[in-house]
Amino acid sequence: MEQENAEERLINEEYKIWKKNTPFLYDLVLTKALEWPSLTVEWLPERRLAEGHSSVLANLLLGTHTSDAEQNYLMVAEVRLPYYEGASENAPAPGAPGAGAGKEAEASGCEDTLLSRIEIRQKINHDGEVNRARYWPKNPFIVATKSPSSAVYLYDLSKHPSKPPTDSRIEAQAILTGHQREGFGLAWSPDDRGNLLSCADDMLICQYDVRAVLAGEVASGNGTAPTRSSSERVSNWGGPPQYGPLRVYTGHKAVVEDVAWCMHNAHMFVSAGDDRQIMLWDTRETSSSRAAATFEAHKAEVNCVAFSPFNANLLASGSSDSTVALWDIRYLKMKIHSFEAHSDAVQQLVWSPTEETILASAAADRRLMIWDLSRIGQEQSPEDAEDGPPELLFVHGGHTAKISDFGWSQNDPWLIASVAEDNILQVWQVGEHIYADEDEEDEDGAEIESESDPVGARDTPAHGAERSDLAPDDDVDAALLE
């Protein structure tokens, strides 16, 4: 008990330091306490001008993780971002090159121009907590979700009202079967074919033909599900129709934690598991039990994998050994580099969609770290080396609990949304001075406080908002920072 209290005091103290440092590190920080924790977050591609052109409205895909007796929901949240006079609807967000620091919005005192709102706009009944939700890039209204059951759910957001029915009906457009246990991994193919990958604790990877499912057609393929054939549709007694997988891959010997498609090859995907293996698959191969390549990537469970959106051969993996590894799929015998700064299991990896050399990772240590591959091997002073390796560009310190998921905005460079187990949702943007010119000195000469010496972006405390006195729908720390 005493140890827990000491840890809580340390977390709160680190948060106070982080909060004091935010004006020097961020162009934008928005924090909202959700009613329930969300295990998933993803930016939807749509953004539009608000009435009066005072702000730009963007949307986030969220879920709930409630107590056993409470209804769970798939949710869409609206985020109000600042809009600048003379900018186009697709102009950079604050902090992006040419966007300015947002002094006009802050000085005006007008509530409509401030970043003061994250509001839930749509709630859809969901069967159990939403382990993961991901939209189909071809049609962002189509969303796949993972639940505590073995099922994968398909929803069409355009066919659901903003408020759910009161009788707790689950009105998904389809249920995808084939798994025997729950899981978290979901990945949509980069082409227009609508292939969806799902992995689970049953050691299986299921591939679904979503285009055929939504059209009501019979999915075709060589593989079969463990419980029903891939060509079988089940009526589910008047509920959503059920479809089996197009194909099932069975190479792993333990829980499959994550799957990811190659963004430049619609036939290639990668999987990662608790067997410490990464497997490279080619969907054109006839065998569903033998991967094209298999290798032991880490000394502990591999929790996440991600292909670079810019380089077809570049792959990143995160592990319970606290490291992030970089691989060239043409030569898998040796990793290109190991990123070492986390102090606990790495749970999530996402490449920046706008910056070729930027990769972010989140771990159980409550840290979200941004890495710059172009800085690998740079010389450091002894003082800088104490803060971390040269490729560690930034450490986000806004969460007091484990980060469940995060995502980059496709439209606004350097804008990230992250969710944690303590109900906190944060939308934040790294200050332009952090990444624009590493040699540029702070013109104001402002000091950034830490527990010991003045610190920079890379060694800010790794914890977040204290929320013991927050109401579920309160917005806190809503600020456009200079």
N, C-alpha and C positions, 0 to 999 in steps of 0.2 A: 504493500500500500504506500509506504513512504517512498519507495523507488518510483512508483507511478506518479505520485505528486511532484517529485523532483523533475521527472521528465516533462510533465505538463507545465511546470514553471519555466523550464528551459525553452519549450516550444513557444510559450507566450512571450518570453523575453526576446527570442529570435524574431518573432513576428513583429514586435514593436520596432526593432531595428530595421527590419525589411520595410515596414510602412514608412518610417522616417526617410529611408533612402529612395523611395519610389520616384520622387520628382527628378532625381538625377539619372534614373535608369530606364524609365518608360516614357513613351509618348501617350500611352493610354492605359488606364486600369479601370475595369468595371467588375464589381463583385455582387453576386446575388445569392441569397440563401433560399434554396428551393425547399418545397414542402417535404420532399423525400429525396434521398440520394439518387443520383443518376449514374449508372455504370457505363453509359455511352454518351458520346457527343460527336456531332459531325456538322460542318457548315453545309447548308444547302446552297446551290449555285445562284438562285434568284436573289437579286437585290433591286430595290426601286426607290425613287425619290419620295419622301414624305410630302404631304400637303404643305404648300408654302415653301418648298425647297429648303427647309430648315435642317433636314437631316436625311441620311440614307438608311433605309430599312433592310436589314439582312435577317436570315432565318437560320436557326439551329435545330437539329434533330436530337431529341433527348428521350429518356425513358425514366421509369421509376423503379425503385427497389423498396417496396413498402413492407410493413409487417404482414404476418400471415393472413390476418383478417381483412386487410384493406385491399381494395381494387387497385391493380396496376394499370399504367397507361403508357402508350407511345405518345410522345408530345412534340409539338413544334413551338419553338420560342422565337419571338421577334426581338431583334437587337437593334436599337437606334444608334447609328454611327454618325459622326459629325459630317456636315456637308459644307463646302466652301464656295463662296460666290465666284462665279467664273469657271468653276470646275464642271466637267461633264459627269453624267451619272456613273460612268465607269472610271472616274478619276481616282488617283491613289487616296487611300485613307490617311488620317493624320499620321505624321511621322514618315510617310513614304516620301521619296525624293520629289521635291516640288510642291509638297502639300502644305508646308508651313507647320508651325508649332501649335496652332489653334488658339492663339491669344484672343482673337476676336470673339470666338464662341465663349471663352471663359469670362471675358470682361463684360460681355453684354448683360449677364445676369438673367437672361431669358431662359426659362425652364425648357422651352421647346428646342433650344439650340444646344443644350448641354447633353452630354452622354449620361443620361440619368434613368434609362429604361431598359430592362429586359423583362418582357411579358410573355406568359404562356398564351398562345393564340389558338392552339388546337390540342385536344386530348382524345385519344382513341383507346377504347378498352383493350387490354392485353392480358393474355393468359399467363400469369406469373410475372416476375420481374423481367425487365428487358436487359438481357445480358449484353447484347450488341445490336445496333441498328445501323444499316448502311443503305443508301439510296442507289438506284440504278442510274449510272451516268447518262445513258441514252434517254431515259425518262425519269427525272428526279421525283415525280409523284409516286413512283413504285419503290417501296421500301421493304427490305428483308430484315427480319428480326430473329434473334435467338432467345430462347426461354429456358426456364429450369427443366422443362420436359425435353424430350428428344426431338420435338418438332421444330421446323423452321417456318415462320409465318410470312406471308406476302400481303402487304397492304397497298392500296391505291389511295393516297392522301386526298385526292380530288373527289373521292366518293364518300367521304366521311364529313359530318358536320363538325363545327368547332367544339361542341360539347357532346359527350358520349351519351348513349341511352342509359337510363337509370337502372335497368334490369341486369346490367353487367354482361350483356350478350357480347360474345367475341365474334366480330363481323369482319374477319380477315377475308381477303379475296381468294386465298388458297392456303392450304397447309402442305408443306413439303415433308415427306416421311423418308425413312431410310436409316436414321440414327437410332441407337438404343439407349443413349445417355445424353445428358446436356453438354453444351460446349460454348465457346465464345467466338471462334474464328469464322469470319465471313469475308468473301471477296468476289466482286463482280469482274467479269472479263472486260478488257479494255476496248474490245470491238463492239459491234452492234448486235451480236448474236444472242445476247442475254444469258450467257452461261454464268451460273452462280456456284461458287464453291463454299462448302460448309465442313468444318471439322469439329470433333467432339471427344469426350472422355472415353468413348468406346473404341478408340484407335482407328476410326474410319474417317475417310474424306469422301463426301458425296458431291457429285456434280449434277446440277439441275439445268434443264432447258426452260428458262423462265418465259421466253417468248412463246413457246408452244403451250406452256401452262396457262398463260393469260389469254391465249387464243382459244383455249378449250380443246386443243389438239392432243393427240396421244404422243407423249415423248418417246423417242426411239433411241436405241443404243445397244451396246454389247453387254453392259453390266446389269446386275440385278441387285435390288435391295435385300437386306437380310430377311425382311418380313413380307415383302410383296414385290412383284415384278415391276420393272420400270415402265411397263405399258399399262399398268393398272391404275384406274381412277376409282376412288372410293367416295361414296356420297356422304358419309358421316352423318346420316340421319337428319338431313336438312341443314346441317351446318356447312362450313366452308368445304369445298371439294378438296380431296387429298390426292397428291401425286407422289409417286416414287421417283428416285433419282435416275438420271440418264446413265450414270456410271458410279461405281464405288471403288475407291482405291484403298488397299489394305496392307501397305508396306510397313507401317510403324508398329512397334512392339510395346508402346505405352501411349498415354494420353497425347493426342495431337492438339497442340496449343494454338497454332496459327497457320494460315494459308495466305498466299499472295500470288497474284498473276504478274507475269512479266509485262510491263507496259508497252513493249515494242514487239512482242511475239504472242499472239492470241492463243497459241497452242502450248505455251510453256507456263508452268506454275511451280511454286516451291512450297514445301510444308515443313513445320518444325514441331518437335515433340519432347516429351519428358524422357525419352530414350536417348536424349542428347544428340539426336540425329537431325540433320537437314537433308531433305530429299528433293531432288529436281525431277519433275514429271513432264512428259510430253504426251499430250492427249491423242496424238496420232499413233502412238504405240499401241499394239494390241493387248499387251499385258497390263492388268490393273493391280498386280501384286508386286511388280518389280519396277522401281524407279529408274530413270535414265542415269541418275547419279545419286549416290548416298555417301555422306561423310559425317564423322563426329565433329561437331562444330565447337562445342564447349565442354568444360569439365562438369557441368551441371545441366539442369533442364534448360531447353531452348524455349523461351516464352513468346518470342515475336520475330517476324521476318518482314523485310520490305525491300522491294526492287526500286532502284532509282528511276524516277520518271524521265530522266535525261540520258541515262547511259544503260543500254540493254544488258550489259555484262556486270553491272555493279549491284551487289546485294549486301544488305546489312542484317545482322541478327543480334538479338538481345537475350541475355541468359540470367539464370538465378546465381551465376557466379559473379554478378555485379558488373559485367563488362558488356560492351557493344563491339561486335566484330565486323570488319569490312572484308568482303570477298569479291573475287573475280571468278565468275562461273566457268570461265574457260580453263582455270587452273585452281582447283579446289583443294589441292594438297597443302596449301599454306595460305593463311589469312593475310590480307594486305596490311591491315592495321588493327590494333585493339585500343578502343577508347576506354580509359580507366579513370573514373572520378566518382561514380556512384558508390554508395556504401551498402546497398542492398539489391535485391533482385530487380533486374530491368524487366518491366512489364509491357511496355509499348514503345514502338518506333514509328515515326512518320517523317518522310522526306518533305522538304519544302516544295510546293508546287511551282514556285516562282524563282527560287534561287538554286542554281545547279549544285553548289557545293555544301548546302546546308541540310543538316539532319538533326532531328530532335528526339530525345529519349526521356521516358518517365519511368521512375523506379519506386520501389516500396519505401525508399528513404525520404519520400515526400518532395523530392527534387525533380524538376523538369529542366533538362540541360539541352542547350543548343550548341551543336558542333559545326565547325567550319573545316571541311576537308582540305581547303587550300592552305591552311595554316599548319598542317602536319609537318613536323620537322623544323619549324622556325626556331631560331635561337631565342633564348629567354635569359633575362637577368635572374639571379638567385631569388630576388624578391618576387618576381612574377611567377617563377616556378613553384613557389609555395602556394600560389592560388590555384594551380592546376596546370595541365598540359597546354601547349600553345593552341591546340585546336578547340579547346573548350572556350567558346565565345561568350556564353551567357548562362546563368543559373537563375531560373525563376523561383522566387521564394514566397509565393503567395498562399500556400496551402498548409494547414495544420494536420491534415490527415492524408492517407495514401491516395495518390492520384489514380482514378479509375480509367480515365480515357482522356485524350486530347486530340485536337485537329487544327490544321492550318486553314486559313481562308484562301480560296482560290482567286478571289478578286482583290484582296487587300494585302499587299506584301507585308510579311512579318507580323500579321495579326493571327493570334492563337486563341482558341477557347479550350478550357480545361475544367474537368469536374473531379471532385474528390468525395471520399466516403462520408464526410461530415456535412453533406448536402450543399456544399459550396460550388457554385459555377463562377468561373472568372473568364473575362474577355480582356486580353491585354496585348500590348504591342511594344516591342523592344524599341528603345530610343534610337533614333537614326544615328546619333553620334557613336553608338556602340559598334555598329557594323560598317558605317560609311567610310571611316578613315581611322584605322587603329592607332595612327601616330598623332592624331589631332588631340591637343590638350584642351581641358575644360577652361573656357575663356573666363568663366566666373570664379575659378579657383575654389569651387565649393568642395568641402570635404564630405565624404560618405562614411558614416559611422559604422563601426563593427564592434565586436566584443573586445578587440584588441587594437590592431592598427587600422588606419583608413583602408577601405576596400574598394575594388572596382566591381564590374558587372559579374565577374566569374565567381566571386566568393561571397555573394550575398546569402543570408541565411535561407535555408531551404524549406521554410515552413510558412504557413499562411494565416488567414484571418481567424481571430478569436470570435466566436459567434454565440456565446452563452446567453446573450441578451437579445438575440435577433428573432424577430417574428418571421414566419415562413416566407412571406412575400416582400420583406424589406429589401431594398437595394442599399448596399453599403459600399463605401469607398468609390462611389461613382464619380470619376474625375477625368478630365482631359488635362494631362500634365504637360507643363512646359519643359 
